[in-house]
Amino acid sequence: MPILIISDPAAGTSQRVEIEDAQLRSLVGTRIGQTIEGSLAGMQGYKLKFTGGTDKDGIPMRPDVHGSAKSRIVLSGGVGYKPQNKGEQKRKVVRGNTISTETTFLNFVVTEAPKKKKKAEPKAEPVPEPEEAPVEEEKED
């Protein structure tokens, strides 16, 4: 079952949402950097930007590799490879920048949240002042 990881930089939080395979089919063909509607993840009114993901084998997607197929490319850094020494390069397997049916983890960032309506504060009713009891004066005889 595909999993969406949705980050909200404004709140500094992220959430994990599992979707059905049928819902993933509507995302097939989406490329890294494209924006989708949040209703797919149960977040009505939100806009989500696709930032990357991995396939069922854990192979990361790279924005500079076109298509959705696996390919072996020489990397000197970036997504999929972190060199230990300066100038080091290595041939690694990465996946293209397009979502396919084999993609399992999809990363999204919230780019637009729905505007929250300000709730009208209830008007405070004036508190009635307590009535003073009449003071009985003592009569002197």
N, C-alpha and C positions, 0 to 999 in steps of 0.2 A: 504494500500500500504506500503510495507516495506521501512524502511529508514536506510541508511548507514551513520554513522558519522565517518568521516575520519580525523584523527589528523596527523599533520605533525610536529614532535618535532623540526626539523631543523629550520623551519620558525616560530614555535610557533603559528600556526593557526590550525583551524579545519573547515571542510566544511560538509554540509548536502547534501546527494544525495538520491533522491527517485528513486526506481527501480520498475519495474513491477513484478507481482507475478510469471510470467514465468521465469524471471531472478533469482528469489529467489530459484526456484526449482533446479537450477544448484549449489546452495550453500548448499542445504540440505545434511546433513551428515558431514559437515565441523566441526571440533572440535576447541575449544579454543587453541590458540597457533599455528595453521596451517597458512601457507602463501598461498595467492591466487594472481592471476594476476589482475592488476588494470583496465584492459580493461572492466571488468564487470561494473565498476562505471564510465566509460568514461575517465579513466586516463591511456592511453596507455604508456607502458614502466615502469610503477610503480609496485612494489611488496607491497602487503598489508598483515599485520599480524592481524588475528582475535583475539581480546582481551576480548570479552564478548558481552552481550546484555540483552534485556528483552523481555518478551512475550507480547501478547495483553493485559494481565491483569496487567502488570508492575512488574511481578515476575522476579527477576534477575537470570542470569545464573551463576553457580559456576563451576570453573575448576576441582574441586575434586569430583563432582557428575557425574557419567557416564550415558550416554544416553541422551534422550531429554525430558523425562517425568518429571512431577512435583513430588517432594517428600518432606516429612516433616522430617527434620533432626535437631539435637541439635547443636546449634552454640555457640561459645564463642567469635566470632569476625570474621572479614573478610567480604567478599561480602555478603550482605543481612542482616547483623546485626551488630550494633555498641553498645556494652555493656556500661551501665552507670557507673557501679561499677566494680572493679577488681574482676575477677573470676566469674562473672555473666554469666549464660548460659540460652538459651531460644530455644524452638522448633519453627522453622520457615519453611515456604514453600519456596523452591527454585526450580529452573529448572536445568536440567543436562547441560553438557558442549557441546552438539551437536545441531547444527541448525536444526530446524524443520519448518514445514509450519506455525506454530503458532507464530514463532519468528517475532517480528516487528521492534525492534531497534537493529542494529548490530554495534558494535564499532570496528574500525580498526585503525591501526597505520601504517604509511608509513615506510617501512624498507629499501627500495631501490628506488631511484629516477633515471630517465634517465639522462645520462650525457649530459650536455648542450654543444653544439658546440660553440667554440669561434668565434665570428664574426670577419672577417678580417676588420681591421680599414682602411677606405679609406685613400690612401696616399694623403697627403696635397701637392698640386701643389705649386711650388715656385711662390710667388707673384712678378710679374715683377716690377722693380723699375721704377718710373716715369722718363721720360727723361727730362733733364733740357733744358729749352728754351735757345737759344743762347742769350747771353747778348750783347747788342749793346754798343759799346764804343762811348762816345761822342768825337767828334773831336774839338779841339780848333783851332780857326783861329787867 
